[in-house]
Amino acid sequence: MTPQSPLEAMEQFLSRIEPFDPEPHGRPALTVELRAGHRRGSFALTEHAAHALYEALCRYSDPQDQGPCDACGGRRLDEHLACRDCGHLNGVFGGLLLEYAARAGEN
């Protein structure tokens, strides 16, 4: 079931990893507090759960992240791999377009 709020997402995340926690009722290593609108939640995480949350946060990649620009190093590439900062076309497709434009300019 898809969570309807960050609080539900955290509850589902902790439920998914609990069977793998060697000390599911151990002493909390970390407390995470979340607020979503008027709702609040406090989650006491064991060492295992804290590490799992750390890994999940570190591995997250925004679906809009197309990587860095080859020209300026910025991270604002649009869906066509054009840099929103400097206008450079990136990647193989962008390289082909730039090469084609250069040849067309010579003629």
Backbone as a chain_set.jsonl record, in Angstrom:
{"seq": "MTPQSPLEAMEQFLSRIEPFDPEPHGRPALTVELRAGHRRGSFALTEHAAHALYEALCRYSDPQDQGPCDACGGRRLDEHLACRDCGHLNGVFGGLLLEYAARAGEN", "coords": {"N": [[0.846, -1.181, 0.0], [0.591, 2.203, -0.842], [2.077, 4.834, 0.909], [0.372, 7.596, 2.438], [1.387, 9.824, 3.586], [4.403, 11.408, 4.881], [4.711, 10.44, 7.484], [3.339, 7.968, 7.477], [4.919, 6.727, 5.556], [7.366, 6.493, 6.925], [6.56, 4.799, 9.018], [5.894, 2.48, 7.532], [8.382, 1.918, 6.388], [9.939, 1.326, 8.676], [8.534, -0.93, 9.546], [9.066, -2.691, 7.435], [11.818, -3.187, 7.711], [12.11, -4.176, 10.26], [11.935, -7.076, 10.679], [14.547, -7.843, 10.128], [16.17, -6.79, 11.984], [18.535, -7.373, 14.421], [18.165, -6.776, 17.096], [15.31, -5.918, 17.7], [13.86, -4.666, 19.733], [15.676, -3.24, 21.073], [17.753, -0.776, 22.762], [17.016, 2.578, 21.896], [18.866, 4.242, 19.378], [18.624, 6.528, 18.025], [16.368, 9.205, 17.584], [13.737, 10.187, 15.576], [11.819, 12.865, 14.58], [8.86, 13.764, 13.002], [6.794, 16.047, 11.214], [3.766, 16.474, 9.621], [1.703, 18.506, 8.235], [-0.82, 18.91, 10.521], [-0.286, 16.675, 11.872], [1.936, 14.756, 13.9], [4.83, 12.789, 14.468], [6.881, 10.614, 16.351], [9.73, 8.705, 16.206], [11.496, 6.092, 17.52], [14.532, 4.823, 16.831], [16.379, 1.848, 16.474], [19.87, 0.87, 16.477], [20.231, -0.62, 14.136], [17.945, 0.167, 12.605], [18.454, 2.911, 12.402], [20.783, 2.88, 10.868], [19.759, 1.722, 8.524], [17.972, 3.739, 7.69], [19.788, 5.804, 7.244], [21.256, 4.673, 5.087], [19.188, 4.537, 3.17], [18.606, 7.26, 2.795], [21.067, 8.188, 1.809], [21.276, 6.831, -0.615], [19.221, 7.756, -2.15], [18.075, 9.206, -5.15], [17.139, 11.963, -6.952], [14.507, 11.888, -9.278], [14.606, 13.817, -11.271], [17.239, 14.442, -11.552], [19.682, 14.656, -13.822], [22.344, 14.364, -13.861], [25.675, 15.916, -13.903], [26.514, 18.923, -15.753], [28.487, 18.791, -18.666], [29.934, 20.975, -19.468], [29.795, 23.26, -17.627], [29.57, 22.093, -15.151], [27.325, 22.309, -13.612], [24.194, 21.172, -12.107], [21.745, 21.264, -13.328], [20.243, 20.009, -15.552], [17.897, 19.734, -18.166], [15.1, 17.655, -19.272], [15.933, 17.081, -21.822], [18.597, 17.043, -21.714], [19.819, 19.512, -21.838], [21.653, 22.125, -20.446], [20.397, 24.158, -17.944], [21.71, 26.263, -16.895], [23.976, 27.062, -18.483], [23.289, 26.414, -21.088], [24.499, 24.435, -22.608], [24.463, 21.419, -24.533], [24.304, 18.173, -23.392], [25.754, 14.846, -23.066], [25.614, 11.921, -25.251], [23.665, 12.345, -27.245], [23.457, 15.143, -27.165], [26.081, 15.778, -27.881], [26.151, 14.806, -30.502], [24.3, 16.527, -31.707], [25.638, 18.992, -31.405], [27.915, 18.515, -32.943], [26.75, 18.129, -35.461], [25.626, 20.663, -35.828], [27.942, 22.197, -35.949], [29.12, 21.221, -38.306], [27.137, 21.939, -40.123], [27.324, 24.68, -39.958], [29.711, 25.147, -41.222], [29.18, 24.857, -43.862]], "CA": [[0.0, 0.0, 0.0], [1.362, 3.436, -0.953], [1.825, 5.725, 2.043], [-0.298, 8.845, 2.119], [2.097, 10.93, 4.216], [5.738, 11.027, 5.344], [4.579, 9.653, 8.715], [3.012, 6.601, 7.062], [6.088, 6.177, 4.863], [8.328, 6.092, 7.951], [5.999, 3.612, 9.688], [6.034, 1.335, 6.629], [9.811, 1.646, 6.27], [10.369, 0.637, 9.891], [7.906, -2.262, 9.55], [9.763, -3.54, 6.453], [13.164, -3.563, 8.143], [12.092, -4.766, 11.6], [12.274, -8.508, 10.734], [15.976, -8.045, 9.927], [16.872, -6.139, 13.091], [18.92, -8.376, 15.409], [17.634, -6.357, 18.401], [14.198, -5.024, 17.349], [13.36, -3.92, 20.889], [16.869, -2.737, 21.757], [17.78, 0.626, 23.174], [17.04, 3.486, 20.743], [20.115, 4.926, 19.07], [18.286, 7.779, 17.355], [14.944, 9.53, 17.541], [13.384, 11.039, 14.44], [10.502, 13.472, 14.731], [8.317, 14.256, 11.736], [5.52, 16.756, 11.222], [3.119, 16.569, 8.31], [0.48, 19.25, 8.53], [-1.084, 18.949, 11.958], [0.126, 15.39, 12.452], [3.321, 14.634, 14.334], [5.231, 11.431, 14.828], [8.214, 10.459, 16.908], [10.14, 7.337, 15.938], [12.729, 5.686, 18.196], [15.197, 3.873, 15.941], [17.512, 1.077, 16.974], [21.086, 1.062, 15.674], [19.95, -1.214, 12.817], [16.986, 1.023, 11.895], [19.137, 4.173, 12.098], [21.687, 2.616, 9.739], [18.919, 1.514, 7.335], [17.482, 5.051, 7.26], [20.97, 6.477, 6.7], [21.505, 4.098, 3.75], [18.095, 4.943, 2.272], [18.78, 8.684, 2.479], [22.275, 8.361, 0.994], [21.093, 6.222, -1.939], [18.141, 8.401, -2.885], [18.436, 10.055, -6.275], [15.956, 12.642, -7.46], [14.224, 11.484, -10.661], [14.91, 14.908, -12.192], [18.689, 14.624, -11.611], [20.224, 14.086, -15.053], [23.8, 14.378, -13.749], [26.295, 17.239, -14.062], [26.77, 19.463, -17.085], [29.856, 18.573, -19.134], [30.611, 22.258, -19.704], [29.937, 24.131, -16.447], [29.526, 21.314, -13.914], [26.046, 22.501, -12.926], [23.353, 19.981, -12.02], [20.383, 21.637, -13.735], [19.966, 19.588, -16.921], [16.479, 19.442, -18.376], [14.831, 16.301, -19.774], [16.605, 16.93, -23.113], [20.018, 17.135, -21.359], [20.333, 20.864, -22.045], [21.938, 22.754, -19.161], [19.593, 25.354, -17.705], [22.592, 27.35, -16.479], [24.836, 27.585, -19.56], [22.716, 26.094, -22.387], [25.246, 23.35, -23.26], [23.779, 20.139, -24.721], [25.157, 17.156, -22.797], [25.553, 13.448, -23.403], [25.855, 11.491, -26.63], [22.712, 13.043, -28.11], [23.874, 16.55, -27.227], [27.321, 15.823, -28.653], [25.813, 14.64, -31.922], [23.673, 17.768, -32.172], [26.674, 20.03, -31.515], [28.759, 18.158, -34.091], [25.949, 18.394, -36.653], [25.511, 22.116, -35.963], [29.256, 22.701, -36.373], [29.282, 20.891, -39.732], [26.172, 22.741, -40.888], [27.849, 26.048, -39.973], [30.852, 25.207, -42.148], [28.664, 24.838, -45.24]], "C": [[0.895, 1.249, 0.0], [1.034, 4.349, 0.221], [1.209, 7.038, 1.588], [0.405, 10.061, 2.723], [3.5, 10.465, 4.593], [5.695, 10.183, 6.625], [4.272, 8.187, 8.378], [4.191, 5.954, 6.349], [7.132, 5.706, 5.872], [7.838, 4.842, 8.684], [6.176, 2.37, 8.822], [7.49, 0.937, 6.463], [10.292, 0.854, 7.481], [9.764, -0.759, 9.996], [8.625, -3.216, 8.598], [11.11, -4.021, 6.955], [13.185, -4.262, 9.5], [12.423, -6.26, 11.629], [13.771, -8.788, 10.623], [16.821, -7.428, 11.042], [17.233, -7.187, 14.139], [18.426, -8.041, 16.823], [16.468, -5.399, 18.181], [13.659, -4.206, 18.521], [14.527, -3.407, 21.729], [16.74, -1.264, 22.108], [17.841, 1.536, 21.945], [18.394, 4.182, 20.601], [19.845, 6.32, 18.525], [16.784, 7.977, 17.43], [14.721, 10.496, 16.389], [11.974, 11.561, 14.683], [10.084, 14.067, 13.403], [7.014, 14.997, 11.992], [5.016, 16.818, 9.8], [1.77, 17.235, 8.539], [0.314, 19.348, 10.035], [-0.656, 17.661, 12.649], [1.605, 15.409, 12.796], [3.599, 13.184, 14.678], [6.647, 11.437, 15.358], [8.572, 8.983, 16.786], [11.483, 7.063, 16.62], [13.357, 4.58, 17.355], [16.336, 3.159, 16.657], [18.721, 1.381, 16.095], [20.863, 0.547, 14.25], [19.031, -0.314, 11.994], [17.625, 2.355, 11.511], [20.068, 3.991, 10.91], [20.89, 2.425, 8.442], [18.391, 2.843, 6.799], [18.62, 5.855, 6.639], [21.254, 5.996, 5.273], [20.442, 4.542, 2.756], [18.253, 6.397, 1.852], [19.987, 8.909, 1.569], [22.092, 7.846, -0.434], [20.001, 6.885, -2.764], [18.707, 9.27, -3.999], [17.155, 10.669, -6.827], [15.721, 12.239, -8.907], [14.549, 12.556, -11.695], [16.414, 15.131, -12.365], [19.246, 13.893, -12.825], [21.749, 14.013, -15.015], [24.346, 15.767, -13.987], [26.461, 17.626, -15.529], [28.232, 19.234, -17.443], [30.636, 19.877, -19.253], [30.848, 23.054, -18.418], [29.912, 23.384, -15.124], [28.239, 21.477, -13.129], [25.202, 21.238, -12.951], [21.919, 20.279, -12.463], [20.14, 21.296, -15.204], [18.476, 19.31, -17.053], [16.33, 18.037, -18.951], [15.482, 16.028, -21.129], [18.128, 17.041, -22.963], [20.645, 18.477, -21.733], [20.504, 21.509, -20.673], [21.119, 24.036, -19.035], [20.456, 26.542, -17.294], [23.377, 27.937, -17.652], [24.324, 27.255, -20.964], [23.4, 24.966, -23.138], [24.378, 22.103, -23.372], [24.732, 19.028, -24.304], [24.85, 15.766, -23.334], [25.823, 13.172, -24.872], [24.945, 12.24, -27.596], [23.106, 14.506, -28.273], [25.134, 16.715, -28.05], [27.069, 15.696, -30.139], [25.181, 15.908, -32.493], [24.709, 18.868, -32.359], [27.578, 19.775, -32.719], [28.027, 18.463, -35.397], [25.846, 19.898, -36.898], [26.823, 22.726, -36.443], [29.471, 22.43, -37.851], [28.353, 21.722, -40.593], [26.651, 24.19, -41.004], [29.009, 26.225, -40.935], [30.378, 25.305, -43.59], [27.992, 26.115, -45.608]], "O": [[1.853, 1.325, 0.77], [-0.135, 4.612, 0.503], [1.49, 7.527, 0.493], [0.057, 11.2, 2.408], [3.765, 9.264, 4.623], [6.543, 9.315, 6.827], [4.884, 7.278, 8.939], [4.437, 4.76, 6.518], [7.722, 4.639, 5.699], [8.622, 3.928, 8.941], [6.568, 1.318, 9.325], [7.805, -0.251, 6.404], [10.97, -0.163, 7.337], [10.419, -1.678, 10.487], [8.781, -4.399, 8.899], [11.511, -5.147, 6.66], [14.188, -4.881, 9.852], [13.14, -6.69, 12.533], [14.217, -9.874, 10.992], [18.047, -7.538, 11.033], [16.342, -7.828, 14.696], [18.286, -8.938, 17.654], [16.597, -4.202, 18.439], [13.058, -3.152, 18.31], [14.391, -3.17, 22.93], [15.749, -0.609, 21.789], [18.639, 1.289, 21.041], [18.98, 4.646, 21.58], [20.717, 7.188, 18.554], [16.019, 7.015, 17.349], [15.429, 11.493, 16.248], [11.053, 10.791, 14.957], [10.851, 14.782, 12.758], [6.234, 14.626, 12.868], [5.756, 17.173, 8.882], [0.816, 16.596, 8.984], [1.209, 19.817, 10.737], [-0.665, 17.577, 13.878], [2.419, 15.997, 12.083], [2.715, 12.451, 15.123], [7.505, 12.174, 14.872], [7.811, 8.115, 17.213], [12.48, 7.723, 16.33], [12.765, 3.513, 17.192], [17.145, 3.777, 17.349], [18.6, 2.072, 15.083], [21.256, 1.194, 13.279], [19.301, -0.057, 10.821], [17.372, 2.874, 10.424], [20.135, 4.857, 10.037], [21.297, 2.91, 7.386], [18.365, 3.054, 5.587], [18.428, 6.515, 5.618], [21.466, 6.802, 4.367], [20.763, 4.886, 1.619], [18.058, 6.731, 0.683], [19.93, 9.735, 0.658], [22.697, 8.38, -1.363], [19.871, 6.604, -3.955], [19.696, 9.979, -3.81], [16.2, 9.956, -7.132], [16.665, 12.249, -9.698], [14.748, 12.243, -12.869], [16.829, 15.915, -13.219], [19.279, 12.663, -12.856], [22.381, 13.646, -16.006], [23.586, 16.701, -14.243], [26.536, 16.775, -16.415], [29.118, 19.457, -16.617], [31.862, 19.881, -19.149], [31.972, 23.475, -18.148], [30.201, 23.969, -14.08], [28.072, 20.849, -12.084], [25.47, 20.329, -13.736], [20.983, 19.615, -12.018], [19.865, 22.184, -16.011], [17.865, 18.72, -16.161], [17.315, 17.314, -19.101], [15.576, 14.874, -21.546], [18.855, 17.123, -23.954], [21.858, 18.569, -21.922], [19.604, 21.446, -19.836], [21.149, 24.891, -19.92], [20.005, 27.687, -17.335], [23.443, 29.156, -17.809], [24.87, 27.765, -21.943], [22.933, 24.572, -24.207], [23.648, 21.758, -22.443], [25.851, 18.951, -24.811], [23.822, 15.542, -23.973], [26.205, 14.062, -25.632], [25.393, 12.714, -28.639], [23.09, 15.043, -29.381], [25.259, 17.664, -28.825], [27.691, 16.388, -30.945], [25.483, 16.314, -33.615], [24.673, 19.596, -33.351], [27.959, 20.707, -33.428], [28.622, 18.996, -36.334], [25.965, 20.356, -38.035], [26.822, 23.659, -37.246], [29.949, 23.3, -38.579], [28.737, 22.164, -41.676], [26.416, 24.848, -42.017], [29.261, 27.332, -41.412], [31.112, 25.792, -44.449], [27.507, 26.256, -46.73]]}, "num_chains": 1, "name": "protein.A"}
